[in-house]
Amino acid sequence: MSWLKAVYTIWYRDVLRFLRDRARIVSSLGQPLFFLVIFGNGLAPAMTAGMGNVDFRSFLFPGIVSMAVLFTAVFSAVSIVWDREFGFLKEVLVAPVPRSAVALGKVAGGSTTAMFQGILLLVLAPLVRVHLTPSQWITLVAMMLLLAATMTSFGILIAARMRSMEGFHMMMNFLLMPMFFLSGAFFPLRDVPLWMAWLAKVDPVTYGVDAFRQVILQRTVPEFVLRLLTLHPLEVNLALLVAYWLLFLFPAVWMFARQE
Amino acid sequence: MQAIEAERLTRRFGDFTAVEEVSFAVAEGEIFAFLGPNGAGKTTTINMLCTLLRPTSGTARVGGHDVRREPHAVRRRIGLVFQDPSLDDRLTAWQNLWFHAMLYDLPRMEFQQRARYLLDLVELTEHAHREVRTFSGGMKRRLEIARGLLHRPKVLFLDEPTLGLDPQTRRHIWEHIFSLREKEGSTIFFTTHYMDEAENADRIAIIDHGRIVALDTPENLKATIGGDVLLIRTSDDPLSARRLREGLGLEARTTQEGLLVEAQNADQLIPVVLNLLQNGQGDPVSVYSVNLRRPSLDDVFIKLTGRALRDEEASPLDRMRLSGRLWSRSRR
């Protein structure tokens, strides 16, 4: 019981901080929006023809949603590094609660805030001429939560052993950016070089982007075109995301619990 | 029962021994200080006593429980105020206390009563619902002390409780700590590298290079210095030291501040010393100043370690701490 209470407490703190910090919500919407507005409109004339006349902005939109989820999730996990040396996490680590509860609370908190961030972008769908039904909304929110949980667990796995902010910047440059670029968020992963296709296959974000794209564009793009623009059936994407989530979650909790 | 008992507590980081075979006991209700320069092993010791670091060897009992075997029992019985603020500064004072109560599984009614009482004790009642980031350094520290006491710990650990605070605020914090002991009967273990702060303790352990070099009451420690202390500044300290030894049989230690001489009846010694240095055989030495004082803990530290207790070069962690402050400031 006190274990659940601890998970809840850590989760609640993340959510409370997120809701109180309006400035951060707005500023972290900025980057995805720049990508959407500038890349979207800049590349639309060149790209639209090559994609079965699907508006490039609509194509890009699911990628941008996953970007918001991905970055919010990883950032909230990596804030642990800072929190541990100089912040609130110390107070948590010395409290009589199991470390596993702290780690799970962090996963839950990071996932929830990343999901909120994704929802805020999803609201803008009509701007790229995509209209979502309630059932699409429900599916998407659930999928965002799954991608967010996967990436928060990934972030905690990285952060559990990290002691400096330099390490964090390294990780940003050498892991997070490639993961995002290779995920197919910006371009269809069709007819790409073999090495890129393989890297995309091991990139968990690929399956999130692919799943988002299928659900978001379901009613906007004819089915045979959508099939050309996506990689795997929805169930495959979701199954792989769950697999990745568990693959990251267990070592993340274990590493976090073992740290001093 | 003792509140804290450490037995040959040792911690190594790779080849480096941060704390070496440290043994001591702290009685219930005692205020106990760990005094030493930066990097002496004070924080490492606190972290081991608080179960944040596992000892490499040796052990300790805190509140009657073994830090290795029963870390959870220890954690429930201690309160901790860290060197760096560990408040969530985006939340209010009350919310910070509430999170603490949740983590320590306090019943709601008890939390509310206790939080009101403690906020009153540290004079933060009217700021309870303000965000912590608007607080001054002293207010934050007071809130952390209140938070550390929320779950009625047997032992309160304070790691450099007044680091970075101005003298007036430091005095104020200490008034609070004394009133805590009076009203709550808490055992207080604190670390410091300020001599004057260590004087607030009932007993002091002086720690240097990971070892306890002395452990006693402030009075007894100062009594180990024979009599008074003369601080003499001259144009040639090594020569003067030799002359004092040869002429008067006095041991003079060369320090950055000048020559330190311990002596009985030092007031009567001043004219003799002046005469010897300025008019004695050989080259005359100019004496710039002579200062007579009661021995301080600083003198005890110099006597024990041969060095003055002053801030040494910033450790990597200190540098990270500094850049962290800049970083978090720029985020606002």
Interface residues (C-beta under 8 A of the other chain):
Chain A: S2 K5 A6 Y8 T9 R13 L16 R17 R20 D21 W82 E85 F86 G87 F88 L89 K90 E91 V92 L93 V94 A95 P96 V97 S164 M165 E260
Chain B: C50 T51 L52 L53 R54 H72 R75 R76 I78 L80 F82 D84 P85 S86 L87 D88 R90 L91 Q95 F99 H100 M102 L103 Y104 D105 R147 L317 M320 R321 S323 G324 W327
